Every structure is written in C-alpha cells, then in structure tokens.
Amino acid sequence: HGETLSSIEALFVVRGPGSASALRSGLAHAATLRFVLDIPLFLVEGGDVPAWREAIRARTPTPLHGFLTPLYERLPNITQKGM
C-alpha cells in the first residue's frame, strides 16, 4: 500500500505452464512494464522454485531481444470466424 510504479525494481514472471490467454496477457503486461519502467525482467517456469531462487540471487535479467515465449499447458484453442 502506498507504493508507486516507480518503486518497482524488477519483474519476475512465470512463463508457464498455463492457459494461452492468461500467459499472453501476463507476458504482454510484463513486457510493457519492463519497457516503460526500464527495469530488468526475469522469466521462470511455474513450478521451478530453484530457478526462482537462482534468478533472485543472481539478478541476471532474461535477455529480451526478441519475443517472450510462453509455455502453454496445451495447444491454444484459437478459432477463426466462418471456419
């Protein structure tokens, strides 16, 4: 309470596994905050507690020279109108 966006020093984001919609939304928000606030972003897989601990300890950001890749729990169910 009482914190502002400027007080965020880094983001730690679960890249999956999870639902396609939730991961796309979460990663898009994380990438936007990382860009706007110019802060490091760390990606880990959901149940990988040792990776979380290592990322926090090492504070080595995930390079973001391309796309953030989600780890879907199953293939996305995307339909097209009229198909």
PDB file of N, CA, C and O in Angstrom:
ATOM      1  N   HIS A   1       0.832  -1.189   0.000  1.00  0.00           N
ATOM      2  CA  HIS A   1       0.000   0.000   0.000  1.00  0.00           C
ATOM      3  C   HIS A   1       0.868   1.240   0.000  1.00  0.00           C
ATOM      4  O   HIS A   1       1.870   1.314   0.711  1.00  0.00           O
ATOM      5  N   GLY A   2       0.481   2.194  -0.789  1.00  0.00           N
ATOM      6  CA  GLY A   2       1.239   3.420  -0.868  1.00  0.00           C
ATOM      7  C   GLY A   2       2.420   3.352  -1.815  1.00  0.00           C
ATOM      8  O   GLY A   2       3.147   4.335  -1.964  1.00  0.00           O
ATOM      9  N   GLU A   3       2.627   2.205  -2.462  1.00  0.00           N
ATOM     10  CA  GLU A   3       3.731   2.055  -3.413  1.00  0.00           C
ATOM     11  C   GLU A   3       3.322   2.639  -4.765  1.00  0.00           C
ATOM     12  O   GLU A   3       2.138   2.736  -5.085  1.00  0.00           O
ATOM     13  N   THR A   4       4.314   3.017  -5.539  1.00  0.00           N
ATOM     14  CA  THR A   4       4.055   3.524  -6.885  1.00  0.00           C
ATOM     15  C   THR A   4       4.778   2.644  -7.900  1.00  0.00           C
ATOM     16  O   THR A   4       5.639   1.845  -7.532  1.00  0.00           O
ATOM     17  N   LEU A   5       4.433   2.789  -9.165  1.00  0.00           N
ATOM     18  CA  LEU A   5       5.110   2.015 -10.206  1.00  0.00           C
ATOM     19  C   LEU A   5       6.605   2.294 -10.222  1.00  0.00           C
ATOM     20  O   LEU A   5       7.398   1.402 -10.522  1.00  0.00           O
ATOM     21  N   SER A   6       6.993   3.508  -9.906  1.00  0.00           N
ATOM     22  CA  SER A   6       8.420   3.852  -9.938  1.00  0.00           C
ATOM     23  C   SER A   6       9.220   3.149  -8.846  1.00  0.00           C
ATOM     24  O   SER A   6      10.450   3.144  -8.894  1.00  0.00           O
ATOM     25  N   SER A   7       8.544   2.558  -7.864  1.00  0.00           N
ATOM     26  CA  SER A   7       9.267   1.845  -6.806  1.00  0.00           C
ATOM     27  C   SER A   7       9.591   0.401  -7.198  1.00  0.00           C
ATOM     28  O   SER A   7      10.308  -0.284  -6.469  1.00  0.00           O
ATOM     29  N   ILE A   8       9.076  -0.070  -8.334  1.00  0.00           N
ATOM     30  CA  ILE A   8       9.356  -1.430  -8.799  1.00  0.00           C
ATOM     31  C   ILE A   8      10.776  -1.481  -9.347  1.00  0.00           C
ATOM     32  O   ILE A   8      11.139  -0.702 -10.229  1.00  0.00           O
ATOM     33  N   GLU A   9      11.578  -2.407  -8.819  1.00  0.00           N
ATOM     34  CA  GLU A   9      12.979  -2.525  -9.233  1.00  0.00           C
ATOM     35  C   GLU A   9      13.205  -3.607 -10.276  1.00  0.00           C
ATOM     36  O   GLU A   9      14.147  -3.521 -11.063  1.00  0.00           O
ATOM     37  N   ALA A  10      12.350  -4.626 -10.292  1.00  0.00           N
ATOM     38  CA  ALA A  10      12.490  -5.743 -11.225  1.00  0.00           C
ATOM     39  C   ALA A  10      11.166  -6.491 -11.286  1.00  0.00           C
ATOM     40  O   ALA A  10      10.328  -6.374 -10.391  1.00  0.00           O
ATOM     41  N   LEU A  11      10.992  -7.261 -12.356  1.00  0.00           N
ATOM     42  CA  LEU A  11       9.809  -8.100 -12.513  1.00  0.00           C
ATOM     43  C   LEU A  11      10.236  -9.556 -12.613  1.00  0.00           C
ATOM     44  O   LEU A  11      11.193  -9.883 -13.315  1.00  0.00           O
ATOM     45  N   PHE A  12       9.529 -10.422 -11.916  1.00  0.00           N
ATOM     46  CA  PHE A  12       9.719 -11.861 -12.015  1.00  0.00           C
ATOM     47  C   PHE A  12       8.416 -12.427 -12.564  1.00  0.00           C
ATOM     48  O   PHE A  12       7.355 -12.245 -11.967  1.00  0.00           O
ATOM     49  N   VAL A  13       8.496 -13.111 -13.700  1.00  0.00           N
ATOM     50  CA  VAL A  13       7.300 -13.539 -14.407  1.00  0.00           C
ATOM     51  C   VAL A  13       7.345 -15.038 -14.669  1.00  0.00           C
ATOM     52  O   VAL A  13       8.358 -15.575 -15.117  1.00  0.00           O
ATOM     53  N   VAL A  14       6.227 -15.703 -14.381  1.00  0.00           N
ATOM     54  CA  VAL A  14       6.086 -17.120 -14.709  1.00  0.00           C
ATOM     55  C   VAL A  14       5.690 -17.211 -16.175  1.00  0.00           C
ATOM     56  O   VAL A  14       4.672 -16.651 -16.581  1.00  0.00           O
ATOM     57  N   ARG A  15       6.494 -17.917 -16.972  1.00  0.00           N
ATOM     58  CA  ARG A  15       6.212 -18.049 -18.406  1.00  0.00           C
ATOM     59  C   ARG A  15       5.348 -19.268 -18.700  1.00  0.00           C
ATOM     60  O   ARG A  15       5.025 -19.532 -19.859  1.00  0.00           O
ATOM     61  N   GLY A  16       4.971 -20.011 -17.668  1.00  0.00           N
ATOM     62  CA  GLY A  16       4.086 -21.157 -17.835  1.00  0.00           C
ATOM     63  C   GLY A  16       4.552 -22.320 -16.981  1.00  0.00           C
ATOM     64  O   GLY A  16       5.518 -22.171 -16.232  1.00  0.00           O
ATOM     65  N   PRO A  17       3.922 -23.439 -17.062  1.00  0.00           N
ATOM     66  CA  PRO A  17       2.804 -23.710 -17.943  1.00  0.00           C
ATOM     67  C   PRO A  17       1.519 -23.043 -17.444  1.00  0.00           C
ATOM     68  O   PRO A  17       1.349 -22.783 -16.253  1.00  0.00           O
ATOM     69  N   GLY A  18       0.627 -22.779 -18.394  1.00  0.00           N
ATOM     70  CA  GLY A  18      -0.645 -22.154 -18.069  1.00  0.00           C
ATOM     71  C   GLY A  18      -1.495 -22.000 -19.312  1.00  0.00           C
ATOM     72  O   GLY A  18      -1.114 -22.419 -20.405  1.00  0.00           O
ATOM     73  N   SER A  19      -2.654 -21.391 -19.122  1.00  0.00           N
ATOM     74  CA  SER A  19      -3.566 -21.216 -20.256  1.00  0.00           C
ATOM     75  C   SER A  19      -3.024 -20.165 -21.217  1.00  0.00           C
ATOM     76  O   SER A  19      -2.342 -19.225 -20.810  1.00  0.00           O
ATOM     77  N   ALA A  20      -3.334 -20.336 -22.479  1.00  0.00           N
ATOM     78  CA  ALA A  20      -2.821 -19.439 -23.517  1.00  0.00           C
ATOM     79  C   ALA A  20      -3.239 -17.997 -23.269  1.00  0.00           C
ATOM     80  O   ALA A  20      -2.412 -17.090 -23.368  1.00  0.00           O
ATOM     81  N   SER A  21      -4.504 -17.771 -22.950  1.00  0.00           N
ATOM     82  CA  SER A  21      -4.990 -16.399 -22.747  1.00  0.00           C
ATOM     83  C   SER A  21      -4.313 -15.732 -21.563  1.00  0.00           C
ATOM     84  O   SER A  21      -3.887 -14.581 -21.657  1.00  0.00           O
ATOM     85  N   ALA A  22      -4.211 -16.441 -20.459  1.00  0.00           N
ATOM     86  CA  ALA A  22      -3.590 -15.866 -19.258  1.00  0.00           C
ATOM     87  C   ALA A  22      -2.119 -15.556 -19.491  1.00  0.00           C
ATOM     88  O   ALA A  22      -1.632 -14.507 -19.070  1.00  0.00           O
ATOM     89  N   LEU A  23      -1.409 -16.459 -20.158  1.00  0.00           N
ATOM     90  CA  LEU A  23       0.015 -16.231 -20.408  1.00  0.00           C
ATOM     91  C   LEU A  23       0.247 -15.082 -21.383  1.00  0.00           C
ATOM     92  O   LEU A  23       1.138 -14.259 -21.171  1.00  0.00           O
ATOM     93  N   ARG A  24      -0.540 -15.022 -22.439  1.00  0.00           N
ATOM     94  CA  ARG A  24      -0.388 -13.905 -23.395  1.00  0.00           C
ATOM     95  C   ARG A  24      -0.623 -12.576 -22.702  1.00  0.00           C
ATOM     96  O   ARG A  24       0.140 -11.629 -22.892  1.00  0.00           O
ATOM     97  N   SER A  25      -1.666 -12.501 -21.906  1.00  0.00           N
ATOM     98  CA  SER A  25      -1.986 -11.260 -21.199  1.00  0.00           C
ATOM     99  C   SER A  25      -0.904 -10.903 -20.188  1.00  0.00           C
ATOM    100  O   SER A  25      -0.439  -9.764 -20.148  1.00  0.00           O
ATOM    101  N   GLY A  26      -0.507 -11.865 -19.382  1.00  0.00           N
ATOM    102  CA  GLY A  26       0.508 -11.612 -18.359  1.00  0.00           C
ATOM    103  C   GLY A  26       1.849 -11.208 -18.936  1.00  0.00           C
ATOM    104  O   GLY A  26       2.480 -10.271 -18.446  1.00  0.00           O
ATOM    105  N   LEU A  27       2.292 -11.907 -19.976  1.00  0.00           N
ATOM    106  CA  LEU A  27       3.576 -11.580 -20.590  1.00  0.00           C
ATOM    107  C   LEU A  27       3.530 -10.237 -21.308  1.00  0.00           C
ATOM    108  O   LEU A  27       4.521  -9.507 -21.320  1.00  0.00           O
ATOM    109  N   ALA A  28       2.391  -9.906 -21.904  1.00  0.00           N
ATOM    110  CA  ALA A  28       2.262  -8.597 -22.562  1.00  0.00           C
ATOM    111  C   ALA A  28       2.355  -7.473 -21.538  1.00  0.00           C
ATOM    112  O   ALA A  28       3.030  -6.470 -21.773  1.00  0.00           O
ATOM    113  N   HIS A  29       1.682  -7.636 -20.407  1.00  0.00           N
ATOM    114  CA  HIS A  29       1.757  -6.620 -19.351  1.00  0.00           C
ATOM    115  C   HIS A  29       3.177  -6.511 -18.793  1.00  0.00           C
ATOM    116  O   HIS A  29       3.680  -5.407 -18.580  1.00  0.00           O
ATOM    117  N   ALA A  30       3.814  -7.641 -18.561  1.00  0.00           N
ATOM    118  CA  ALA A  30       5.181  -7.628 -18.024  1.00  0.00           C
ATOM    119  C   ALA A  30       6.144  -6.949 -18.992  1.00  0.00           C
ATOM    120  O   ALA A  30       6.981  -6.148 -18.578  1.00  0.00           O
ATOM    121  N   ALA A  31       6.028  -7.268 -20.280  1.00  0.00           N
ATOM    122  CA  ALA A  31       6.913  -6.661 -21.279  1.00  0.00           C
ATOM    123  C   ALA A  31       6.689  -5.153 -21.360  1.00  0.00           C
ATOM    124  O   ALA A  31       7.639  -4.387 -21.520  1.00  0.00           O
ATOM    125  N   THR A  32       5.435  -4.734 -21.251  1.00  0.00           N
ATOM    126  CA  THR A  32       5.126  -3.302 -21.284  1.00  0.00           C
ATOM    127  C   THR A  32       5.727  -2.590 -20.085  1.00  0.00           C
ATOM    128  O   THR A  32       6.357  -1.543 -20.235  1.00  0.00           O
ATOM    129  N   LEU A  33       5.536  -3.151 -18.893  1.00  0.00           N
ATOM    130  CA  LEU A  33       6.110  -2.536 -17.688  1.00  0.00           C
ATOM    131  C   LEU A  33       7.629  -2.494 -17.763  1.00  0.00           C
ATOM    132  O   LEU A  33       8.246  -1.499 -17.382  1.00  0.00           O
ATOM    133  N   ARG A  34       8.234  -3.572 -18.255  1.00  0.00           N
ATOM    134  CA  ARG A  34       9.690  -3.610 -18.384  1.00  0.00           C
ATOM    135  C   ARG A  34      10.173  -2.488 -19.294  1.00  0.00           C
ATOM    136  O   ARG A  34      11.157  -1.815 -18.989  1.00  0.00           O
ATOM    137  N   PHE A  35       9.485  -2.290 -20.401  1.00  0.00           N
ATOM    138  CA  PHE A  35       9.881  -1.259 -21.358  1.00  0.00           C
ATOM    139  C   PHE A  35       9.662   0.146 -20.786  1.00  0.00           C
ATOM    140  O   PHE A  35      10.557   0.989 -20.843  1.00  0.00           O
ATOM    141  N   VAL A  36       8.476   0.393 -20.237  1.00  0.00           N
ATOM    142  CA  VAL A  36       8.124   1.727 -19.740  1.00  0.00           C
ATOM    143  C   VAL A  36       8.974   2.123 -18.538  1.00  0.00           C
ATOM    144  O   VAL A  36       9.422   3.266 -18.441  1.00  0.00           O
ATOM    145  N   LEU A  37       9.197   1.177 -17.619  1.00  0.00           N
ATOM    146  CA  LEU A  37       9.940   1.485 -16.396  1.00  0.00           C
ATOM    147  C   LEU A  37      11.443   1.270 -16.547  1.00  0.00           C
ATOM    148  O   LEU A  37      12.215   1.659 -15.671  1.00  0.00           O
ATOM    149  N   ASP A  38      11.863   0.650 -17.658  1.00  0.00           N
ATOM    150  CA  ASP A  38      13.277   0.350 -17.912  1.00  0.00           C
ATOM    151  C   ASP A  38      13.898  -0.425 -16.745  1.00  0.00           C
ATOM    152  O   ASP A  38      14.898  -0.013 -16.156  1.00  0.00           O
ATOM    153  N   ILE A  39      13.262  -1.572 -16.434  1.00  0.00           N
ATOM    154  CA  ILE A  39      13.712  -2.422 -15.330  1.00  0.00           C
ATOM    155  C   ILE A  39      13.970  -3.829 -15.860  1.00  0.00           C
ATOM    156  O   ILE A  39      13.458  -4.192 -16.919  1.00  0.00           O
ATOM    157  N   PRO A  40      14.759  -4.627 -15.136  1.00  0.00           N
ATOM    158  CA  PRO A  40      15.019  -5.998 -15.585  1.00  0.00           C
ATOM    159  C   PRO A  40      13.791  -6.896 -15.436  1.00  0.00           C
ATOM    160  O   PRO A  40      12.944  -6.689 -14.567  1.00  0.00           O
ATOM    161  N   LEU A  41      13.724  -7.890 -16.307  1.00  0.00           N
ATOM    162  CA  LEU A  41      12.645  -8.867 -16.295  1.00  0.00           C
ATOM    163  C   LEU A  41      13.252 -10.260 -16.228  1.00  0.00           C
ATOM    164  O   LEU A  41      14.168 -10.579 -16.987  1.00  0.00           O
ATOM    165  N   PHE A  42      12.745 -11.087 -15.324  1.00  0.00           N
ATOM    166  CA  PHE A  42      13.238 -12.448 -15.123  1.00  0.00           C
ATOM    167  C   PHE A  42      12.114 -13.419 -15.446  1.00  0.00           C
ATOM    168  O   PHE A  42      11.017 -13.292 -14.903  1.00  0.00           O
ATOM    169  N   LEU A  43      12.369 -14.385 -16.319  1.00  0.00           N
ATOM    170  CA  LEU A  43      11.380 -15.403 -16.670  1.00  0.00           C
ATOM    171  C   LEU A  43      11.735 -16.721 -16.011  1.00  0.00           C
ATOM    172  O   LEU A  43      12.885 -17.157 -16.065  1.00  0.00           O
ATOM    173  N   VAL A  44      10.750 -17.361 -15.386  1.00  0.00           N
ATOM    174  CA  VAL A  44      10.938 -18.695 -14.820  1.00  0.00           C
ATOM    175  C   VAL A  44       9.707 -19.525 -15.133  1.00  0.00           C
ATOM    176  O   VAL A  44       8.649 -18.988 -15.460  1.00  0.00           O
ATOM    177  N   GLU A  45       9.853 -20.833 -15.031  1.00  0.00           N
ATOM    178  CA  GLU A  45       8.709 -21.717 -15.212  1.00  0.00           C
ATOM    179  C   GLU A  45       7.998 -21.877 -13.879  1.00  0.00           C
ATOM    180  O   GLU A  45       8.623 -21.825 -12.820  1.00  0.00           O
ATOM    181  N   GLY A  46       6.684 -22.074 -13.941  1.00  0.00           N
ATOM    182  CA  GLY A  46       5.811 -22.055 -12.781  1.00  0.00           C
ATOM    183  C   GLY A  46       6.261 -22.815 -11.555  1.00  0.00           C
ATOM    184  O   GLY A  46       6.377 -22.225 -10.482  1.00  0.00           O
ATOM    185  N   GLY A  47       6.515 -24.096 -11.676  1.00  0.00           N
ATOM    186  CA  GLY A  47       6.832 -24.897 -10.510  1.00  0.00           C
ATOM    187  C   GLY A  47       8.306 -24.992 -10.189  1.00  0.00           C
ATOM    188  O   GLY A  47       8.699 -25.767  -9.317  1.00  0.00           O
ATOM    189  N   ASP A  48       9.125 -24.220 -10.873  1.00  0.00           N
ATOM    190  CA  ASP A  48      10.578 -24.337 -10.736  1.00  0.00           C
ATOM    191  C   ASP A  48      11.103 -23.400  -9.648  1.00  0.00           C
ATOM    192  O   ASP A  48      11.705 -22.367  -9.942  1.00  0.00           O
ATOM    193  N   VAL A  49      10.866 -23.776  -8.384  1.00  0.00           N
ATOM    194  CA  VAL A  49      11.277 -22.942  -7.252  1.00  0.00           C
ATOM    195  C   VAL A  49      12.784 -22.702  -7.234  1.00  0.00           C
ATOM    196  O   VAL A  49      13.197 -21.574  -6.962  1.00  0.00           O
ATOM    197  N   PRO A  50      13.636 -23.704  -7.511  1.00  0.00           N
ATOM    198  CA  PRO A  50      15.076 -23.422  -7.548  1.00  0.00           C
ATOM    199  C   PRO A  50      15.437 -22.341  -8.573  1.00  0.00           C
ATOM    200  O   PRO A  50      16.330 -21.530  -8.331  1.00  0.00           O
ATOM    201  N   ALA A  51      14.747 -22.328  -9.711  1.00  0.00           N
ATOM    202  CA  ALA A  51      15.025 -21.294 -10.722  1.00  0.00           C
ATOM    203  C   ALA A  51      14.639 -19.917 -10.203  1.00  0.00           C
ATOM    204  O   ALA A  51      15.338 -18.938 -10.462  1.00  0.00           O
ATOM    205  N   TRP A  52      13.522 -19.834  -9.464  1.00  0.00           N
ATOM    206  CA  TRP A  52      13.126 -18.560  -8.853  1.00  0.00           C
ATOM    207  C   TRP A  52      14.215 -18.085  -7.904  1.00  0.00           C
ATOM    208  O   TRP A  52      14.650 -16.935  -7.961  1.00  0.00           O
ATOM    209  N   ARG A  53      14.646 -18.982  -7.035  1.00  0.00           N
ATOM    210  CA  ARG A  53      15.676 -18.605  -6.051  1.00  0.00           C
ATOM    211  C   ARG A  53      16.961 -18.156  -6.737  1.00  0.00           C
ATOM    212  O   ARG A  53      17.579 -17.173  -6.330  1.00  0.00           O
ATOM    213  N   GLU A  54      17.360 -18.881  -7.781  1.00  0.00           N
ATOM    214  CA  GLU A  54      18.583 -18.534  -8.506  1.00  0.00           C
ATOM    215  C   GLU A  54      18.436 -17.188  -9.212  1.00  0.00           C
ATOM    216  O   GLU A  54      19.362 -16.377  -9.200  1.00  0.00           O
ATOM    217  N   ALA A  55      17.281 -16.949  -9.824  1.00  0.00           N
ATOM    218  CA  ALA A  55      17.059 -15.668 -10.506  1.00  0.00           C
ATOM    219  C   ALA A  55      17.097 -14.508  -9.520  1.00  0.00           C
ATOM    220  O   ALA A  55      17.660 -13.454  -9.817  1.00  0.00           O
ATOM    221  N   ILE A  56      16.501 -14.701  -8.353  1.00  0.00           N
ATOM    222  CA  ILE A  56      16.512 -13.648  -7.333  1.00  0.00           C
ATOM    223  C   ILE A  56      17.927 -13.433  -6.818  1.00  0.00           C
ATOM    224  O   ILE A  56      18.362 -12.294  -6.644  1.00  0.00           O
ATOM    225  N   ARG A  57      18.654 -14.532  -6.571  1.00  0.00           N
ATOM    226  CA  ARG A  57      20.014 -14.423  -6.040  1.00  0.00           C
ATOM    227  C   ARG A  57      20.954 -13.780  -7.066  1.00  0.00           C
ATOM    228  O   ARG A  57      21.699 -12.857  -6.739  1.00  0.00           O
ATOM    229  N   ALA A  58      20.913 -14.265  -8.286  1.00  0.00           N
ATOM    230  CA  ALA A  58      21.856 -13.811  -9.306  1.00  0.00           C
ATOM    231  C   ALA A  58      21.456 -12.471  -9.918  1.00  0.00           C
ATOM    232  O   ALA A  58      22.308 -11.720 -10.394  1.00  0.00           O
ATOM    233  N   ARG A  59      20.158 -12.177  -9.904  1.00  0.00           N
ATOM    234  CA  ARG A  59      19.643 -10.943 -10.509  1.00  0.00           C
ATOM    235  C   ARG A  59      20.187 -10.752 -11.923  1.00  0.00           C
ATOM    236  O   ARG A  59      20.629  -9.666 -12.297  1.00  0.00           O
ATOM    237  N   THR A  60      20.143 -11.834 -12.696  1.00  0.00           N
ATOM    238  CA  THR A  60      20.566 -11.782 -14.091  1.00  0.00           C
ATOM    239  C   THR A  60      19.318 -11.738 -14.962  1.00  0.00           C
ATOM    240  O   THR A  60      18.625 -12.748 -15.084  1.00  0.00           O
ATOM    241  N   PRO A  61      19.012 -10.594 -15.570  1.00  0.00           N
ATOM    242  CA  PRO A  61      17.778 -10.488 -16.343  1.00  0.00           C
ATOM    243  C   PRO A  61      17.773 -11.368 -17.586  1.00  0.00           C
ATOM    244  O   PRO A  61      18.815 -11.659 -18.173  1.00  0.00           O
ATOM    245  N   THR A  62      16.590 -11.775 -17.960  1.00  0.00           N
ATOM    246  CA  THR A  62      16.398 -12.527 -19.188  1.00  0.00           C
ATOM    247  C   THR A  62      16.588 -11.573 -20.367  1.00  0.00           C
ATOM    248  O   THR A  62      15.939 -10.528 -20.413  1.00  0.00           O
ATOM    249  N   PRO A  63      17.466 -11.911 -21.327  1.00  0.00           N
ATOM    250  CA  PRO A  63      17.635 -11.032 -22.483  1.00  0.00           C
ATOM    251  C   PRO A  63      16.335 -10.935 -23.280  1.00  0.00           C
ATOM    252  O   PRO A  63      15.701 -11.953 -23.558  1.00  0.00           O
ATOM    253  N   LEU A  64      15.948  -9.746 -23.640  1.00  0.00           N
ATOM    254  CA  LEU A  64      14.698  -9.552 -24.366  1.00  0.00           C
ATOM    255  C   LEU A  64      14.968  -8.901 -25.710  1.00  0.00           C
ATOM    256  O   LEU A  64      14.535  -7.778 -25.971  1.00  0.00           O
ATOM    257  N   HIS A  65      15.687  -9.617 -26.558  1.00  0.00           N
ATOM    258  CA  HIS A  65      15.981  -9.097 -27.885  1.00  0.00           C
ATOM    259  C   HIS A  65      14.993  -9.640 -28.906  1.00  0.00           C
ATOM    260  O   HIS A  65      15.120  -9.369 -30.100  1.00  0.00           O
ATOM    261  N   GLY A  66      14.028 -10.390 -28.451  1.00  0.00           N
ATOM    262  CA  GLY A  66      13.039 -10.977 -29.346  1.00  0.00           C
ATOM    263  C   GLY A  66      11.713 -11.062 -28.625  1.00  0.00           C
ATOM    264  O   GLY A  66      11.288 -10.115 -27.964  1.00  0.00           O
ATOM    265  N   PHE A  67      11.069 -12.195 -28.755  1.00  0.00           N
ATOM    266  CA  PHE A  67       9.762 -12.393 -28.163  1.00  0.00           C
ATOM    267  C   PHE A  67       9.873 -13.065 -26.807  1.00  0.00           C
ATOM    268  O   PHE A  67      10.788 -13.852 -26.564  1.00  0.00           O
ATOM    269  N   LEU A  68       8.926 -12.745 -25.917  1.00  0.00           N
ATOM    270  CA  LEU A  68       8.763 -13.515 -24.687  1.00  0.00           C
ATOM    271  C   LEU A  68       7.984 -14.759 -25.081  1.00  0.00           C
ATOM    272  O   LEU A  68       6.898 -14.650 -25.650  1.00  0.00           O
ATOM    273  N   THR A  69       8.510 -15.921 -24.792  1.00  0.00           N
ATOM    274  CA  THR A  69       7.845 -17.141 -25.231  1.00  0.00           C
ATOM    275  C   THR A  69       7.128 -17.817 -24.077  1.00  0.00           C
ATOM    276  O   THR A  69       7.766 -18.241 -23.113  1.00  0.00           O
ATOM    277  N   PRO A  70       5.799 -17.924 -24.165  1.00  0.00           N
ATOM    278  CA  PRO A  70       5.047 -18.607 -23.124  1.00  0.00           C
ATOM    279  C   PRO A  70       5.190 -20.116 -23.244  1.00  0.00           C
ATOM    280  O   PRO A  70       5.533 -20.642 -24.303  1.00  0.00           O
ATOM    281  N   LEU A  71       4.925 -20.789 -22.157  1.00  0.00           N
ATOM    282  CA  LEU A  71       4.938 -22.248 -22.123  1.00  0.00           C
ATOM    283  C   LEU A  71       3.499 -22.689 -21.855  1.00  0.00           C
ATOM    284  O   LEU A  71       3.065 -22.742 -20.704  1.00  0.00           O
ATOM    285  N   TYR A  72       2.757 -23.008 -22.933  1.00  0.00           N
ATOM    286  CA  TYR A  72       1.347 -23.361 -22.808  1.00  0.00           C
ATOM    287  C   TYR A  72       1.190 -24.763 -22.243  1.00  0.00           C
ATOM    288  O   TYR A  72       2.002 -25.648 -22.514  1.00  0.00           O
ATOM    289  N   GLU A  73       0.127 -24.960 -21.446  1.00  0.00           N
ATOM    290  CA  GLU A  73      -0.146 -26.288 -20.908  1.00  0.00           C
ATOM    291  C   GLU A  73      -0.726 -27.211 -21.975  1.00  0.00           C
ATOM    292  O   GLU A  73      -0.660 -28.433 -21.840  1.00  0.00           O
ATOM    293  N   ARG A  74      -1.296 -26.634 -23.036  1.00  0.00           N
ATOM    294  CA  ARG A  74      -1.780 -27.382 -24.203  1.00  0.00           C
ATOM    295  C   ARG A  74      -1.832 -26.405 -25.376  1.00  0.00           C
ATOM    296  O   ARG A  74      -1.644 -25.203 -25.188  1.00  0.00           O
ATOM    297  N   LEU A  75      -2.082 -26.904 -26.569  1.00  0.00           N
ATOM    298  CA  LEU A  75      -2.157 -26.029 -27.737  1.00  0.00           C
ATOM    299  C   LEU A  75      -3.273 -25.004 -27.563  1.00  0.00           C
ATOM    300  O   LEU A  75      -4.349 -25.345 -27.072  1.00  0.00           O
ATOM    301  N   PRO A  76      -3.034 -23.748 -27.959  1.00  0.00           N
ATOM    302  CA  PRO A  76      -4.083 -22.736 -27.850  1.00  0.00           C
ATOM    303  C   PRO A  76      -5.292 -23.116 -28.708  1.00  0.00           C
ATOM    304  O   PRO A  76      -5.134 -23.667 -29.797  1.00  0.00           O
ATOM    305  N   ASN A  77      -6.487 -22.824 -28.220  1.00  0.00           N
ATOM    306  CA  ASN A  77      -7.720 -23.090 -28.951  1.00  0.00           C
ATOM    307  C   ASN A  77      -8.175 -21.780 -29.589  1.00  0.00           C
ATOM    308  O   ASN A  77      -9.026 -21.076 -29.044  1.00  0.00           O
ATOM    309  N   ILE A  78      -7.603 -21.464 -30.740  1.00  0.00           N
ATOM    310  CA  ILE A  78      -7.909 -20.216 -31.435  1.00  0.00           C
ATOM    311  C   ILE A  78      -8.721 -20.558 -32.674  1.00  0.00           C
ATOM    312  O   ILE A  78      -8.283 -21.343 -33.514  1.00  0.00           O
ATOM    313  N   THR A  79      -9.898 -19.972 -32.783  1.00  0.00           N
ATOM    314  CA  THR A  79     -10.761 -20.254 -33.927  1.00  0.00           C
ATOM    315  C   THR A  79     -10.887 -19.013 -34.797  1.00  0.00           C
ATOM    316  O   THR A  79     -10.660 -17.889 -34.349  1.00  0.00           O
ATOM    317  N   GLN A  80     -11.252 -19.244 -36.038  1.00  0.00           N
ATOM    318  CA  GLN A  80     -11.484 -18.143 -36.964  1.00  0.00           C
ATOM    319  C   GLN A  80     -12.950 -18.137 -37.360  1.00  0.00           C
ATOM    320  O   GLN A  80     -13.546 -19.192 -37.577  1.00  0.00           O
ATOM    321  N   LYS A  81     -13.533 -16.944 -37.455  1.00  0.00           N
ATOM    322  CA  LYS A  81     -14.934 -16.808 -37.817  1.00  0.00           C
ATOM    323  C   LYS A  81     -15.173 -17.421 -39.202  1.00  0.00           C
ATOM    324  O   LYS A  81     -14.407 -17.196 -40.139  1.00  0.00           O
ATOM    325  N   GLY A  82     -16.247 -18.194 -39.306  1.00  0.00           N
ATOM    326  CA  GLY A  82     -16.604 -18.788 -40.586  1.00  0.00           C
ATOM    327  C   GLY A  82     -15.876 -20.077 -40.906  1.00  0.00           C
ATOM    328  O   GLY A  82     -16.031 -20.604 -42.007  1.00  0.00           O
ATOM    329  N   MET A  83     -15.099 -20.595 -39.995  1.00  0.00           N
ATOM    330  CA  MET A  83     -14.356 -21.833 -40.255  1.00  0.00           C
ATOM    331  C   MET A  83     -15.143 -23.013 -39.725  1.00  0.00           C
ATOM    332  O   MET A  83     -14.697 -24.155 -39.840  1.00  0.00           O
TER     333      MET A  83
END
